[in-house]
């Protein structure tokens, strides 16, 4: 770790004057408070803007997806008036590789 001592005179460490220590602490506190207030004010402005923009984006995205057909409950939406218990019967067979076409 690098350590820098700015108050070194003739090889001996010098004490920092009390007023300089208080001034340094005060300036640090003022700068820190100013940065905190700046960040808080930006957050108060940006958070609602981002929330509104996100809500508008989601609303438009859902509308476009619904127009594209993604709002349906499944790949084959149920027709009005059909019974969900209706059974569709079909016949099928396996076509082998060497079997000629019909």
N, C-alpha and C positions, 0 to 999 in steps of 0.2 A: 504494500500500500504506500502510495506517495503522500508525504506529509510536508506541507509548506508552512513555515512560521515566518510571517511577515514582520514580526516585531523582534528581530534578533539584532542586537548591536554588539559588535566586537566579540562574537562567539557566545555571548550570554543572552538568554531570553529576557526580554523586557516586558513589564506588565502593561496591559492595555489600560489607558485611563478610564475611570468609571463613566465619565460623560460620553466617551466614545462607544463603550459597550451599550449604554442606554440608547444612544443615537442609532447604533446598528440594529438593536432589537426593535426600536420604534419603526425604523425604515422597513425592516423585514416584515413587521406586522402590517404596516400600511400597504405594502406591495402585495402581500398575501391576501389581505382583505379585498383589495381592488380586483385581484384576479378571481377571487371567489365570487364577488358581485358580478363581474363580467360573465363568468361561466353560468351563474344562476339566471341572469337576465337573458342570455342566449338560449338557455334551456326553456325558460318560460315562453319565449317566442317560437322556438323551433319545434318543441314537442307537439303543440296543437296543430301546427302547419303540417307536420309529418303525419299525424293521425288523420287529419282531414284528407290529405292527398292519398294516403293508403286506403281510406274508406271509399273514396271516389274510384280509385284503381280497381279495388275488389268488386265494386258494384258494376263497373264497365266490363270487367273480365267475366263475371257471372252471366251478365247479359249476353255477351258474345258466345260463351260456351253453351248457353241455353239455345241460342239461335243455331248453333252448329249441331245441336242434337245431343249434347252431353248431359242435359238436365233430366233425361229419362231415367226411370227406375232400373232399367236393365237393357240388354241389347235388343230385346224384342218387347216393346211396350205393349201392354194389354189394351185391346180394343174395348170400347164402351159396349156393354151389354153381353160380354162373353163370360162364361163360367170358368173360374180358375181351376175347377176340378175336371175340366174337359180333357179327355185323353185323345191324343192323335196317334193312330196306329199306322205303322209303315212296315214294308218288307225291305230287307236289304240282303245283299250277298257279297261275299269277298271275291274280288277279282284277282286271280292268280297272275303271275308274271307272263307265263307263256300263253295265256288264253287270248284267242283272237277277239277283235272288237265286234260288236253287233251292229 
